[in-house]
Amino acid sequence: MAVRQLKNYAEGKWVTSDKGGNELHNAITGEVIYTASSEGLDFGGMMDYARKVGGPALRKMTFQERGRMLKALAFHLLEKKKYFYEISAYTGATKADSWVDIEGGIGNLFANASLRRQFPDETYYVDGEAAKLSKEGTFIGHHIMVPKEGVAIHINAFNFPVWGMLEKIAVNLLAGVPAIVKPATLTSFLTEAVFEEIIKSGILPEGSLQLICGSARGILDTVETGDVVTFTGSASTGQKLKAHPRLISEAVPFNLEADSLNCSVLGSDVTPDMPEFMLFIKEVAREITTKAGQKCTAVRRVIVPKNMVEDVQIALGKRLASSTIGDPSIEGVRMGSLAGISQREEVKEKVQQLAQSQSIVIGDLENYEVVGADKNKGAFLPPIVFFNDDPYNKTDVHNVEAFGPVSTIMPYDDIQDAINLAKMGKGSLVCSIITADDDLAREFVLGAASSHGRILILNNDCAKESTGHGSPMPLLVHGGPGRAGGGEEMGGKRGVLHYMQRTAIQGSPTTISRVTNVYQQGGKQNETVEHPFRKYFEDLKVGDTLITAKHTVTEADITNFANVSGDNFYAHMDVTSLEGTIFEGRVAHGYFVLSKAAGLFVDAKKGPVLLNYGIDECRFTKPVYPGTTIGVKFTCKQKTDQEKRSDDDVAKGIVRWLVDVYDDEGETVAIATILTMVKKRNQD
């Protein structure tokens, strides 16, 4: 194929440098296929463009709108995946490797799009519960989170050119923050292909995303307060960037996700005849061969009981021997090449370094077969497995990482010994333990968790659906302490909040209600003549309140509810058993109080309310005895719009109502938030 200059996307337009820049190769054939350069780009101008154009456009959108935007983008990219697979093959990836990168990345967009349901239909987020700051409740505090008014700079690694970009931008875009993406130049041609489709789709507001395929040296000189920088790659490079004077002076958050010496542990309970044994062998082999071992989460240290070393070595050797190496386009090839010749040479150097203190027991750097390609022109390497017989004294294995299909088996005596060896990695993104003994799993997890960002516990019960040791999931945090960088990304809502500024606000409940658009208990209420269940979604206002009729609780109520519910707990039914308890007599069931409250506030006639959607934050705060009269203050607390799933779907939204049940002394006896689905007046 003809050599093509990769394009950068800056300040709303595609930019190609006249100068050649770096040559990029087909990892299978060694052929030069692209060049990449950032010559002529104005990094300061790009940052300014993102702040002035992309940021304001995203911040005007609500979480619901941003979430729907991500969903639309995911569907668009999914339609183009065949083309992405074709480009991915040039990186040396097999189809299975590409699936993780391409469809895994698109799946991240879908997962983050679904997070919109955990956020309001607002441009901001109200975090946690209100804090009562005064005796009478006239002065309260809360936390509000707004999008940072800066730019997210994502400096990504070469091994996942699609997933690395999409998993990061999904989060900052949902938060309302624009980004500049800097993929590793080595495989940036695949990132460019996906990025071009993002821009072609027209789904994102202008200025939301920009791309640098060539060098971005100097971009950190332009950061300001409000920006966020993320880096995925080697710890040494990440640490240099983290110490940049501009990051320090502007107090810019820097999230470092570094390659780490992850481990997998075989439980001492597992024997060769158990299903967990083959699960362990398959998992380790997969982590060695997937992406040719070029994963920040790959298993580098294989920790097994001393008496199982030989069994593991034999089984793993057989498994790896069946992994055909070669051109991924050829049927039957299970393992492709590394991403480039330079990467291959670096891995070989690390292998030679590790070989000074331990022995290769599986594989040979020189003698191996490659199908359908020239192993010298392509960036191929065979799986290499070492054995370290004394991991407490031969410690290179805990300090040197060969970022390829390389791992080391080492023995342990007992579970505490396994924990100690796992921790000798000095901080990892992930470790796994394969065991059928849940007590052993508990001991390992509690002992090893402080040194790991994620722990997979694998056994036969979950193996069929397990996503595996090496797969970070968008709803769980990805990152780790120590050598892994000390950072954290993804994690569902947690990841989104990294791109938002949390601010404490203080004032009266009425004022805080107005600021947050969430009713705060104790704030002024708008008592309406029309029952709120007669109002359409658009007509309801936060603070609209129904003061209901009242009901005096009787012993017959308690007895009847016990008969209906089957709840005959002694406090409700046996007055002779109350000595030594907090109760002064028979007490009404909490769920009777809540049920009776519903009877008081519900309007029975058909109207805009379609259904009860659920109950949140229910508390019973004061005993209700026979003779107590209760009433309800029923207040519109918060409204969240919902998109129509189809043209035939009913236009609707979710309304949260504060149910405050009070007694004849005016004190709250029960409080809850109920959710209703409410029809919109406008059905277009």
N, C-alpha and C positions, 0 to 999 in steps of 0.2 A: 504494500500500500504506500501511497505517496506521503511524504512527511508533511505534517500540518502544524502550524503554529497555534497553540491553544489560546483561547480568548479569555480575557478578564472582563468582569462586569463591574463598572464603576460609574457612580453618579448618573445612573439611569441609562447607560449605553454600554455596548460591547466595545472593548478596546484590545487591539492586537499590536504588539510591539514590532517595530521594524527589525530589531536585533534578535538573533537566533535564540539566545538564552541556553537553558539546559536541554540536553537531548534526553528523550524518554524512549525506553525500549519495550518491545514485546518480550515479556519475561520468558516465553517458551522458545522463541527463535533467536533472540538477541538483536533482532532488526530494529533500527531506529524508526519510530512511527510518529512521534510528536516532538515539538520543542516547546518550552515554556519560559516566559520572561514577564517580569512586571515593570520593565523599563518604561518610564514615562507616566506611571501612575502617581497621582498626588494623594498620598495616604491621609494627610490632613484634610484635604478636600473631601475625600470619601467619608471620613468621620463626621465632618460638618454636614454633609449631605444627609447622612443617616439621622443625625440629631434634628435637623431642620425640616426634613421631608418625611422620612420613614417613621420617626418617633411620634410626631403629632398625629399622623394618620392612624397608626396602630392604637394610640391611647384614646382616640375618639370611639373606638369599637368596644363593645362590651365583651365579657368573657364568652357569652353565648355566640356572639358573632365571630370572635376569633376561633372558637372551637369548630364552628361550622366551616370556617375558612380552611382549617387544617384537614378536616374530613374531605372537603372537595379536592384539596391538593393531593391527598392520599389516593383517592379514586383516579385522578388524572394520571399520576405517576404509575399506578398499577396497570393502566392501559398501555403504557410505554415500556413495560418491563422486558419484553423480548429484545428490544434494542439495547437495553442496559446490559443484559446477559451477554450479548455479542461483544460489547466493549470490555466487559469484566474479564472475558477470556484472555485478553492481552496482559492481565495482571498475574497470570499463572493460576488463577482460581478454577477449581472444578465447578460443576453446576451446583453441587451441594454447598460449596464455599460461597458461591455467588448468591445462592438463596438466602443464606444468613445475612449477607451484606445488603442485598437489594431489597428483598421482601421483608427482611427483619427491620430494615430502616423505614420502609413504608408502614409496616405494622406499628412502629413507634409513633408515626403521625396519627394513625387511627386511635391508638391507646391514649395519647394526649388529647386528641379531639374529644374523647369520651369523658375526660376530666371536667369538661365544661359543666357537667351535671353537679359537680361539687362546688361550683362557684355561682355567684348571683348574676342576674342579668344587669350588671353594672360594669363600669370601667375600673372598679376598685374592689377590694376584698376586705370584709370585716372579720378580724381574726380573734377567735376565742370568745370568752364570755366577758360581760361587763364586770368591773370591780367596784364594789360599793366603798366609797371613800369618806362617807360621813354617817353620823349616827341616824339622822332622819332620812337619809337616802336622797337628799336634794343635790348632792354632788357626787358624780360617778366618774369612772375612767374606763377607757376602752382602747383597743388597738385597731388602726386602720392601715391597710397596705395598698400603696399605689405603685404603678410601674416606675422603674428607674428611668430618668430622663436622659439616658446615655446610650451607648452602643455595646452590644456583646461582640467581642472579638473571639472567634473560635479558631484555634490553631490545632489542627487535627493530625492524626498519625496516618501512615501510608497503608496500614493493613485493612482498614475498613473505610474506603473512600466514599461510600454511600451512607452506611449506617452511622458512621462518625459524624457526618454533617446533619443528617435528618434527626437523629436522637437529640442533638443539641438545639437546633433551630426550632424544633417542635415546642420546646419548653419556653424559649425566650419569646417566640411569637405569641404563644398563648398568654404570656404575662404582659404583652404589649410593648416589647422592646425590639428594635431592629438589630440586625447582625451583619458583620463582615466575616465571611468564611475563608479561611486560609487552609486548604488541604495540603498534605505533604506533596511536594512537587512530583515525587516518584510515580504516584498513581493518580495524579490530579486530572488526567484525561477522562477518567470515569466520573469523577465529581463534576467536571465541566459538562458532561453529557446530561447528567441528571439536572444540574442547575439550569441548563439551557431550557429544558422542558418546564421547569418551574416558572421561568420568566415568560415563556411562550404562553403558558396557561392564562396569564393575566389575573390570576386569583388573588395574589398578594398586592397590597398597596405599594405604590412606587416608593422606593427608598427602604423597603423592609429588609432586602437582602442585597449584598454585594459579594463579589468573588475575586480572589487573588490566586491565580495558578502558579505564578512565579514566586520569587523571593518576597517576603514581607518584612525584611530587615528594616528597622526604623519605625515601624507602625506604632510601637509602644511609646515612642517619643511624643505621640499626639493624644494619648489618653487623658481623660479628665475625670473629675469626681462625677459619679453616676454611671460610669462605664463598668463593664464586667469582662474579665479576660479568662478564657478557659484554655487549657493546654492538655493534650494527650500525646504521650510519647515517652522518651527516655527521661529518667529521673535527673540525670546530669544537666540536660538541656532545660528541663522544666525549672530546676533550681536556679539556674542562671537568669532565666526570664523573670522568675518570682522576685529576684533581688533587684530588678530594674528600678533605678532611682525615681522614675516618674510614677510607677505604681505605688511606691512608698509615699511620696510627697502628696499625691492626690487621693490616697487611701482607696485605691481601686482593688476590689476583690479579685483574687487570682485563684482559680480552681485547678489544681494539678492532679491529673490522673496518670500515674506512671506505671510502666511495666514492672511486674513484681514476680517474686519467686514463689508462685502459688504451689500448693501441695494437695495431694489426695491421699487419704489414709484408709487402709483396709482394717476394719475392726478385728480385734483379737478373737471374737466369737465366730468369725467366718472360716469355713473349711472348704476345700476344693469341690465338695459335692453339693454345696449350697448354691442357690441361684444368685446370691449376692456376690459370689466369687467371680462369676462370669460378667456380672454387671460392672464390677470393678475393672476387670481386664478391658472390657469394651469401652468404658468411660475413659480410661487412661490412654488407650490406643487412639480413640477419637480425638482427644486433646493433643496428641502428638502429631497426628496427620492432618486434621482440619486446618485449612489455610496454611498447610505445610508448617504448622506450629507457630505461625506469626500472629499470635493473639496475646493481648495483655493479660488474659485470664487463663492461658494455657497451663497445664500441669507440668511444672519443672521438677518437682520433688515427689517421688512415689514412696510413701512411708508404710512399711508392711511389718507384721510380726516377724520376729527373727526366725521362727520355725516355718514361715511361709515364703521365705525369699526364693527358694529354688522353684517352688510351684508357680509363683508369680512370674519369675523370669522365663520359664519354659512357655507358659500360656501366653504371655505378652509377646514373646518372640514369634510364636506361631501366628498370632493375630496380625502382627506388623508385617510378617512375611507375605501375607495375602493382600497387602495394600500395594497394588500396582502403581508405579510412578510413571508419569509421562504427560503427553499432550492431553489436556482435559477434554478435547473434542473427540477423542477416540473412546469408543465404548469399552467399559471395563476399567478405565483408569480411575483410581480412587484417590490419588494424591498428585497435585500439580507441583508447580515450581514455587520458589520464593519470588518476591516481587521484583528482584533485580539482581544483577551480578554483584554489585557492591554489597548488597545485603547478604548474599551467599558467602562472600569472602569474609565479611564480618563475623558471621556465624561460625565459619571454619576456624577462625582465629580463637573464638571463645571455646570451641570444642578442644582445640589444642591446649588451651590454658587449663581447662577442667581435667584433661587427661594427665596432667602432672600430679594430681592427687587422687585419682580414681581410675577405674578400668572400664573400657567399653566392652559390654557383654552382648549387645545386639546392634548390628549394623556395621558398615565399613565406609569411610569417607571416599575411598577410591573405587571399590569394587561393588557396583550396583547397576541394575539394568533400568533403562529409560525407554518407554514405548513411544514410538512416533516422533521422536525429537532427538537432537544432538545434546547430550548431557553437558557438553563443554560450552556450547553456545547459549543454551538456556540456563536459567538460574536454579538448577536442580540440586537437591541434597536428599539422601536417604534418611529414614528415621535412625537416630542414634540414641541408645540407652546405655547409661553407665551403671556400675554398681559401686557404692561407697560403703566399705565395711566398717568405717569408724567415723561417723558423721559429726561427732563432738570434737574431734581433733583434725580431721581433714575437712576444713570448713569452706573451701572454695565453692562448694555446691550451694552454700547459703549466701554467697556474695556475688557470684558470677552468673549472669544469665546469657545463654545463647538463644537469641530470639529466632528460633527455627524449630525443626522437628527433633528436639533434644530434651531428654529427661534423665533423671537419676533415681535408681532404686536404693533405698537405705533401710536398715532393720531397726526395730524398736523392741523394748522388753515388756512394758506395760503401758496403759493408757496415759499415765502422767508423762512417761517418756515420749510418747507420740505427740502430746501437747507441747512439750519442751522443744522437740525438733521442729514442729510446725511454726513455733514462735521464733526460731532461729532465722527465719526469713526476714525478720525485722519489719514486719508489716506487709500484708498482702491484700490484693483485691478480693481474692476468693480462696477458700479451701473446701474440700469435701471429705466426708467420712461415709464409707459404705459399711453398714452394719445392720443386723437384724435385731440387735439388742437396744431397746429404747433407753434403758438406764445408762448404758455405755455411751450412747449418743448424747444424752443430757450432760454427762460428765465431761465429754470432750468439748461440746459447744460452750458450756460455761467456763471451761478452762482456756479455750482458744479464742473466744470472741473478741477479746480486747486487742488482738493483733490482726483481725480480719474484717474486711468490709462486708463480706457475705459468706455464709456457710451452707453448703448443700448437704442434707442428710438423705442418703439414697438407700432404699431397700426395695424388696420385691413388691411391696404394697403400692409404691408410687412410681416405679420404674417406667411403666407403660406411658405415663403422661408427663414424666419429668422432662424439663427443658435442658437438663444437663449441667455439668460443672461450669462450662465455659460461656454460658449465655446469660448476660445481664438482662433483667426484665424491666420494662419501662415503669412499672408501678412499684419497683423496689429500688433502693439506693444502689448506686454504682460508684465505687471509690474504696479507699482503704487508708489505714494509718501508716505512719512510718515510711518505709521505702515506696509504698504505693502512692505516696504523695500527700496524704492527709486531706484529700478533697472529697467531695460528694456531689454527684449529679443524678439526674432522673429521680426516682423515688416518688412518682405520682405528684400529688399536690406539693410535696416538699420541694421538688425541683423547680416548680413554677415560682414558688415564693422566694427562691434565691435571686430572682430578677426583680424583686419588688422591695420597696422601702417600707419598713414597719415603723409607724409613728404612733406614740401614745397620745390620746386626746382626752381632755378633761372638761367637764361642764355639767350642766343640769341634765337630767334624763330627757327632758323635752328637746334641748339643744342637740344632745348626742343622737337622739332619734332622727332629727332633721338632717344632721351631717351624714349619718351612716345610711339613712333611708331604711333602717331597721328599728322597729319600735322597742324602746327600752322600758322595762318595768319601772313604774313611778312617773313616767312622762305624762303629759297632758293627753287626754283621749278625746276623740271627736265622736260623741254619742249621736248616733244617727237614728232618725225616725224609721226609715226603711230598713227592714231586716237585711244584714249584709249578704245573706244567702240569696237575696233577690237581685243582687248586683252582678253585672258582668265583670270580667277580669279588668277591662280598661277603666271601669267606673270606680273600682275599689281604690281607696287611698290608705297608705300606712297610717295607723292611728284610729281608723274607723272602728267604733266600739259599740257592741250591744250589751246593755245591762239587762240581764234576764230577770224573770220572775224567780221566786224563792221556793224552797222546799224544806220542810221540817222532817228530819230523819227519825224513823221509829224503829222499835225492836222488830216489828213485822217486816220492815225493809231488809234488815240484816238477815232474818231467818229466810225470807223468800229468796234473797240473793244467794245464800248458802245452798238452798235447794236447787236453784237453777244452775249455779256454777260448780257445785260439788266441793267448794272450798269451805271446810268445816274446821278450820284452824281454831285452836282453843280460845284465842283472844276474842274471837267473834261469837263463839257459841257456848263457852263454859265459864260462867262468872266465878265458879269456885276455884278455878285454876290461876287466878290473876295475882295471887299473893307473890310478892317479890318481883313483879313486872312493873313497867312504867305506866300501865293502864289502870284507870280508876274504875272501870266497869267494862261491860261489853262494848266493843268498838266496831264501827262500820268498816267493811272491807274498803281498802283504797280503791279497788276497781269498781266497787259500787258507787263511790263518790264520783269517780271519773265518768262512769256510765250515766249516772243521774245528771251530771253536768251536761253531757251530750243531749240528754232528753230536754234540758232547759234551753240550750242554745240552738239546737237544730230546728230549721224551718222545714216542715214536712212536705210542703207542696213542691211539685216539679219546678225547677228553675235552672239558672246557669251552673249551679254546682253539679258536677258530673259524678263525682265519687270522693270518698275519703281515701287519702293517699298514704296515710301512716301517722305514727305518733313519735315524737322526739322528746327527749329531755323531760320525762315524766317523773315528778317527785311528790310524795305525800308528806307534808311538812308538819301536820298537827292532827292528833287524834280527833275523830268525829264520833261523839256519843249520841245515843238516842235523845231526842229533844233539841239537838243542835239544828239551827236553821242555816242552810247554805244557799248561796247565789253565785252567779258567774259574771265576770267581766270578760267579754269575748272580743279580742282586739286583733285587727289585721296587723300582723307583725312584719311580713316581708312578701314581696311578689317576685316570681321568676318566670320569665317567658319560656315557652316551649315551641320549637319549630314543628311544623307539620311533617309527618313521616311520608305522606303521600298526598296527592291532590284530593283524595276522598276523606282524608283525616280531618277531624274537628279541630279548628283553631282554638287553642286553650293555653292556660298557664297554671303554674302551681302557686298556691297561696298558703303561707304559713300563718297560723292563728295562735295567739297567746291565750291560753285558757287559764284564767286565774279564779280558782274556786275559793270563796271566802266565807267566814262564819258570821254569826250575829254580833261578834265583837269586832268585825272588820278585818280580822286576821286571815291570812292565806292558809288554807288547809291542804290544798293540792294545786300543783301548777304543771302545765304541760304545753307542748307545742304540737298542734295537729296540722296536717297538711291536707288540703283539698285540691282537686283538679277542677278548675273553673273555666267555663266556656267564654270565648270572646264574643263581643257584640258583632265585630266585623269578621265575617267568615271567608273573606277573599283570600 
